[in-house]
């Protein structure tokens, strides 16, 4: 599910799995590509969405998602959602007009999960992005944070993804400047991701003016 001009857009990929559990197990191998699993009625109408519990645009947060970002519809845990505009699952269901529920928590979010961490730097980046990206000092701090805390890239993806089309047009020169300033590894990853334009990283890469590298002749 992606936002298009502020409106949620649901894309459906048929798979033929007999159960939601089987489908979720398959999709968790590529968490950035899918929002969840859909259940269809006998007429082929989407009747229910089962949200995956992997948190963040890249699904790399150890805590289970319980909320959805109100602008990008990325799944977030309560810690990653701190200070951000979010929807509860019932609120999402009312917005879509489709029943929604959370999938079971994946095993890694149980007692063997990574230790709880304080609110990540990505929260601040996501909150401040639209109003601070034109500040050279803030961009330098952002890039330094991406080097020091690789997981902060989630905040970059959320911040860029939450921009409206008008924001992107108004801020495009600064977005291009930021793309040039990003750490090389982040810039290369976002460039490659533009080959998947509907993925969170692909959306961010395209809005930053990046493109996939051309294959060697």
Legacy VTK file of the C-alpha trace (Angstrom):
# vtk DataFile Version 3.0
C-alpha trace
ASCII
DATASET POLYDATA
POINTS 217 float
0.000 0.000 0.000
1.341 3.432 -0.972
0.139 7.004 -0.697
-0.821 8.709 -3.959
-1.689 12.399 -3.656
-2.531 11.764 -0.024
-4.871 8.886 -0.845
-3.996 5.268 0.072
-3.457 3.086 -2.969
-3.681 -0.678 -2.637
-1.805 -2.832 -5.132
-2.647 -6.527 -5.207
-0.300 -9.330 -6.273
-1.997 -12.723 -6.603
-0.123 -15.598 -5.005
-2.493 -18.515 -4.448
-1.375 -19.234 -0.881
-3.939 -21.244 1.051
-3.391 -19.465 4.378
-2.361 -16.037 5.659
0.327 -17.637 7.808
2.009 -19.226 4.789
1.825 -15.989 2.820
3.263 -13.920 5.680
6.157 -16.335 6.095
6.976 -15.889 2.417
6.593 -12.106 2.408
8.750 -11.554 5.484
11.724 -12.451 3.323
11.105 -9.147 1.498
9.466 -6.863 4.088
9.948 -3.633 2.160
7.932 -4.927 -0.775
4.634 -5.778 0.949
2.247 -4.195 3.429
0.410 -7.335 4.427
-1.806 -10.147 3.194
-5.252 -9.687 1.692
-8.183 -12.057 2.130
-10.764 -12.101 -0.656
-14.393 -13.213 -0.525
-16.041 -15.677 -2.928
-16.710 -12.835 -5.400
-13.064 -11.827 -5.492
-13.555 -8.642 -3.452
-10.868 -7.663 -0.964
-12.550 -8.347 2.370
-9.724 -8.096 4.905
-6.129 -6.911 5.199
-3.825 -8.689 7.633
-1.002 -6.270 8.458
2.460 -7.696 8.849
4.116 -6.860 12.198
7.585 -6.039 10.853
8.302 -2.416 11.782
9.769 0.280 9.583
10.113 0.822 5.828
12.805 -1.861 5.697
11.349 -4.152 8.366
14.612 -4.089 10.321
13.321 -2.887 13.709
13.175 -5.702 16.306
9.915 -4.444 17.832
6.489 -5.499 16.446
4.513 -2.907 14.519
1.190 -1.790 16.010
0.540 1.485 14.158
0.660 2.907 10.624
2.220 6.217 9.553
-0.620 8.533 8.529
1.079 9.825 5.358
3.214 6.946 4.061
1.300 3.990 5.592
4.550 2.395 6.738
4.066 0.023 9.663
5.617 1.277 12.915
6.071 0.120 16.489
5.160 2.467 19.331
8.799 3.504 19.796
9.426 4.314 16.131
6.077 6.140 15.986
6.945 8.519 18.832
6.143 12.081 17.790
4.850 11.077 14.339
1.321 11.339 12.909
0.024 7.776 12.976
-3.161 5.733 12.585
-4.318 2.861 14.741
-5.440 -0.288 12.954
-9.166 0.498 13.565
-8.616 4.011 12.177
-6.917 2.543 9.102
-9.837 0.159 8.602
-12.313 3.053 8.693
-10.189 5.038 6.227
-9.999 2.147 3.758
-13.485 0.791 4.333
-11.917 -2.653 4.662
-11.497 -4.797 7.769
-7.901 -4.719 9.036
-6.149 -6.693 11.752
-2.618 -7.345 12.918
-0.844 -10.577 12.051
0.747 -12.651 14.830
4.036 -11.257 16.125
7.019 -12.848 14.340
9.280 -14.956 16.543
12.127 -12.445 16.582
9.911 -9.964 18.485
9.510 -12.364 21.411
11.868 -13.143 24.238
14.798 -13.619 21.845
14.415 -10.167 20.313
17.156 -7.570 20.433
17.246 -5.420 23.586
14.900 -2.426 23.665
16.572 0.712 22.385
15.750 4.346 23.100
13.707 6.303 20.584
15.864 6.140 17.430
17.341 9.136 15.647
15.115 8.192 12.726
12.107 9.584 14.612
13.660 13.035 14.750
14.734 12.883 11.112
11.230 11.906 9.995
9.589 14.653 12.078
11.949 17.426 10.989
12.637 16.481 7.384
10.138 18.682 5.516
10.970 21.819 7.521
14.737 21.373 7.937
16.000 19.827 4.700
16.833 23.281 3.337
19.241 23.875 6.247
22.827 22.895 5.258
23.816 22.369 8.901
20.854 20.056 9.472
21.713 18.066 6.344
25.285 17.614 7.565
23.962 16.351 10.900
21.621 13.999 9.045
24.443 12.530 6.986
26.619 12.121 10.067
23.756 10.333 11.821
23.341 7.966 8.874
27.015 7.016 9.164
26.887 6.586 12.930
23.430 4.939 13.102
22.591 3.014 9.903
19.054 2.310 11.162
18.330 6.055 10.991
17.792 5.578 7.255
14.231 4.581 8.193
13.633 8.177 9.282
14.962 9.409 5.947
12.606 7.089 4.050
9.618 8.154 6.150
10.477 11.844 5.891
10.929 11.794 2.117
7.927 9.532 1.614
5.657 11.835 3.636
6.305 14.825 1.366
3.387 15.898 -0.808
3.892 16.271 -4.559
3.940 20.055 -4.052
6.584 19.664 -1.334
8.744 17.628 -3.697
8.497 20.307 -6.391
9.238 23.132 -3.963
12.107 21.330 -2.245
13.555 19.502 -5.247
16.787 21.560 -5.486
17.469 20.819 -1.802
16.538 17.167 -2.244
19.047 16.894 -5.086
21.679 18.581 -2.941
20.975 16.143 -0.126
21.311 13.220 -2.544
24.820 14.400 -3.428
25.696 14.796 0.275
24.452 11.403 1.445
27.000 8.789 2.545
28.085 6.809 -0.508
26.574 3.546 0.728
23.163 5.105 1.369
23.176 6.924 -1.971
24.092 3.748 -3.853
21.395 1.728 -2.067
18.717 4.317 -2.836
19.896 4.520 -6.441
19.527 0.754 -6.852
16.120 0.875 -5.171
14.719 3.172 -7.883
14.409 0.034 -10.016
11.543 -0.810 -7.593
9.669 2.525 -7.748
6.831 1.501 -5.415
9.122 0.345 -2.595
9.813 2.817 0.262
13.471 3.127 -0.716
12.530 3.440 -4.392
10.131 6.304 -3.670
12.800 8.082 -1.634
15.469 7.555 -4.292
13.295 8.932 -7.088
12.258 11.960 -5.044
15.926 12.675 -4.373
16.578 12.622 -8.108
18.537 9.371 -8.098
18.370 6.640 -10.702
19.459 3.036 -10.967
22.991 2.561 -12.315
23.113 1.438 -15.920
24.426 -2.083 -16.505
27.884 -2.323 -17.946
28.061 -2.959 -21.665
LINES 1 218
217 0 1 2 3 4 5 6 7 8 9 10 11 12 13 14 15 16 17 18 19 20 21 22 23 24 25 26 27 28 29 30 31 32 33 34 35 36 37 38 39 40 41 42 43 44 45 46 47 48 49 50 51 52 53 54 55 56 57 58 59 60 61 62 63 64 65 66 67 68 69 70 71 72 73 74 75 76 77 78 79 80 81 82 83 84 85 86 87 88 89 90 91 92 93 94 95 96 97 98 99 100 101 102 103 104 105 106 107 108 109 110 111 112 113 114 115 116 117 118 119 120 121 122 123 124 125 126 127 128 129 130 131 132 133 134 135 136 137 138 139 140 141 142 143 144 145 146 147 148 149 150 151 152 153 154 155 156 157 158 159 160 161 162 163 164 165 166 167 168 169 170 171 172 173 174 175 176 177 178 179 180 181 182 183 184 185 186 187 188 189 190 191 192 193 194 195 196 197 198 199 200 201 202 203 204 205 206 207 208 209 210 211 212 213 214 215 216
